[in-house]
Amino acid sequence: MDTQSKPINLSFTDWNGKETHLQNTANCYIIRNEGTYQIPLVYGNAIKNGQVNTEAFYTAGIATDFQDSYGVPFNAWSSPFIKDHASAQGKSIVSAELLWNDGKSKIINLSVDENFLTFDVESFSPCNALVAIKDNDGTVLWSWHLWFTDTDLTPQVITNKDGIDFKIMPCNLGWNGWTADDKPTSPYYQWGRKDPFIANEEPSETGNVIYKFLFDKKLQQYLAHQNPKKFFHHYDIGSWTISTYQYFWDSKMKKSELNQKVTKTIYDPCPIGWCVPQYNTFTGLSKNNTKVANNGRYCTTKDGLQDLFIPFAGCRDYSSGSVIGIDNGSFCWLSAPNSEIYGYLLSLGRDGLTPQFCYYRGYGFSVRPRLTE
């Protein structure tokens, strides 16, 4: 295919790189080859199967706290297209930027119009990158994670304690193996945020991870969108924001409704077809049916013929932004909130695991996606 004359629209490809007939948008797109690519300028997962996915940014009867990058709340009539929100503020989309790239894939010729971000992948190598679009004032309007991978993402099936099967991605989101000095490659996420934070780089004022210590009591969502490289922390709590709204990654998720389908929001960080796992996903795992090897823990799958491997990838500490705990533990966020400050996660280490642990939302933990259907 001559991708120069016909760019590949990533919203019409599935996680295997196969062309699809219905459009689905996401905050993370998987790239497997060199070529010219386009990302439609749509908020996260706001288009599903060719239709506007209103529930990704507004759910009737539930208080909403979803905002565009200008701080304007979404409602049932909001447009999923970023250009409409910029126009409403008298702004326009004028530039695209590569914010960071942790590997050797060469991403060039970034350009943007009101409908698409377009770029060339001149050389391919497994890595992660973050790209963004800006308005004529230099405000970041949205950003997307590009995951360059040649990994077979065929899911593995695990069964929870209630006998419910979940199809789990065989690796963490953004995983590209260990580096030459035994560091994990997969990025970290603060609970409820859509943007990844590059692995194995200390925070600095000008680097790819900027640690931001806040004294204001409530960080509005739009400031996180405008600052996708900033790792936020409130001075008196372990969260990055205080909000009465708790459904950042699953717009209908409640612990009392564990068997419902996931409703991905515009903040869910996973690729098309995948989502942050539910509260009860990993309850079938225990120390007795897992084992430690190769800097991680192997978990028995449903068929017993293969093991789900979760590496000891460590995390980013909420109070400093630094990477800690590599080789000793791993932490994978779940979509369920515990409170305005805590989120649920799968916690595991060399001594055991806890499938429904809860901790500060301000930590940077891994994400281990599950299939949405």
C-alpha angles and dihedrals in degrees: 000000000000097000092178091069094032112031118205110253102217093205088067095054128080127223090274091056093252120143116253131198097221125062121241122174129203145168092246126049125190119224122192105170146027116273145095116301139188131204116198112232096245128133108260112284095355094126118057125177091346095308134099106267099214092173089065089073107014135032121185114239095019121094108247130216101173113131137181119232091275093057094253112144119236119239137182091280099045119129117242090214118097093212091065092055092047091048091052087060093047091253136120136208108255113156147030127207140189102229097186143343121195097194148028104285105121111227113187144158097039111185136163142200128175092282110033146030106215128192143159126237101209095177129015128220129148109272145114129252139177123217129184143185126223138197128232090277092055094252114150106239098184141335137210135208115229113203112197106196143150092193120128102241097192102147126245120221122233127177123220126218091271093056095255116143122223125190107223130194109250091233141026118277107278094010116158100163131262123319123239090268093049098260122143118247102206118104128238131239134206109227111272097010123115100211126084124227116224115253126241100016124114118230119261138165093256105023135097091274117047116189110218119194110201131201099180113099099230127035108203116227094241092064089061090052092050092049109041093161095053117100102208128208130175115226097233105031139042096244132090092222139015111223136157088215112086106174100088097137102025115031094206102030116140127160088231091059101052099150099052120110117264115260104208116216130210086261098055105117099206130108124256111299095018135087143180106279123257127252095264100041101107102032091113091066123092139155088266096061097040135066137199120240140132095020093305147058125269115216122200114246127213097267092044090221096103137025130232105233120211112185124218091249098159121211146246112271113238094219098051109012090233124137111251140166100038111162091016108065149354132215125194121188123235122209095240121097122221096194141325088290106031135060129191123250146166107255122192139162143153093295100047144294143266115208096197107034120150129211145154116312089221094073119101105233134167125262121224105192128214128203112267095221 
